[in-house]
């Protein structure tokens, strides 16, 4: 149904929102960074679990959570 760039944007938004919901603590991200984080998670998850399916979604959400932790670490170092 969703192919190409539009699919990655919609899927990235869903993955980013789920990752922020699952990860404990407040994350000072806006909608655009949430979508970009989800897209990066989807790309990484798709790399490690090719072929799609629910396992690729789990890997994508896991990768997005790891990216959230990394973003938080980098942001704390700048302060």
C-alpha positions as CSV (number, residue, x, y, z in Angstrom):
1,X,0.0,0.0,0.0
2,X,2.7,2.5,1.0
3,X,5.7,2.3,-1.2
4,X,8.8,4.3,-1.5
5,X,9.4,7.6,0.3
6,X,5.9,8.1,1.5
7,X,5.9,4.6,3.0
8,X,9.1,5.4,4.9
9,X,7.7,8.6,6.2
10,X,4.5,7.0,7.5
11,X,6.3,4.0,8.8
12,X,9.0,6.2,10.3
13,X,6.3,8.2,12.1
14,X,4.7,5.1,13.6
15,X,8.0,3.5,14.6
16,X,9.3,6.8,16.1
17,X,6.1,7.3,18.1
18,X,6.2,3.7,19.3
19,X,9.9,4.0,20.3
20,X,9.2,7.2,22.3
21,X,6.3,5.6,23.9
22,X,8.2,2.4,25.0
23,X,11.4,4.2,26.1
24,X,11.2,5.6,29.6
25,X,11.8,9.2,30.4
26,X,11.0,12.5,28.6
27,X,12.5,13.0,25.1
28,X,12.6,16.6,23.9
29,X,12.1,15.7,20.3
30,X,9.7,17.4,17.9
31,X,7.6,15.7,15.3
32,X,10.2,16.0,12.5
33,X,13.0,14.5,14.6
34,X,10.6,11.7,15.7
35,X,9.9,10.8,12.1
36,X,13.6,11.0,11.1
37,X,14.4,8.8,14.1
38,X,11.7,6.3,13.0
39,X,13.0,6.3,9.4
40,X,16.5,5.6,10.6
41,X,15.2,2.8,12.8
42,X,13.2,1.4,9.9
43,X,16.3,1.5,7.7
44,X,18.5,-0.2,10.3
45,X,15.8,-2.8,11.2
46,X,15.3,-3.6,7.5
47,X,19.1,-4.0,7.1
48,X,19.3,-6.6,9.9
49,X,16.0,-8.3,9.2
50,X,15.5,-8.3,5.4
51,X,12.1,-9.4,4.0
52,X,9.8,-7.4,6.2
53,X,7.2,-8.9,8.5
54,X,6.6,-8.3,12.1
55,X,10.2,-9.2,13.1
56,X,11.4,-6.3,10.9
57,X,9.0,-4.0,12.8
58,X,10.3,-5.2,16.1
59,X,13.9,-4.7,14.9
60,X,13.1,-1.2,13.6
61,X,11.5,-0.1,16.9
62,X,14.4,-1.6,18.8
63,X,16.9,0.3,16.6
64,X,14.8,3.5,17.1
65,X,15.0,3.1,20.9
66,X,18.8,2.6,20.7
67,X,19.0,5.8,18.5
68,X,16.9,7.6,21.2
69,X,19.4,6.7,23.9
70,X,22.3,7.8,21.6
71,X,20.6,11.1,20.9
72,X,20.0,11.6,24.6
73,X,23.7,10.9,25.4
74,X,24.9,13.3,22.7
75,X,22.5,16.0,23.8
76,X,23.7,15.7,27.4
77,X,27.3,16.1,26.4
78,X,26.7,19.3,24.6
79,X,25.3,21.0,27.8
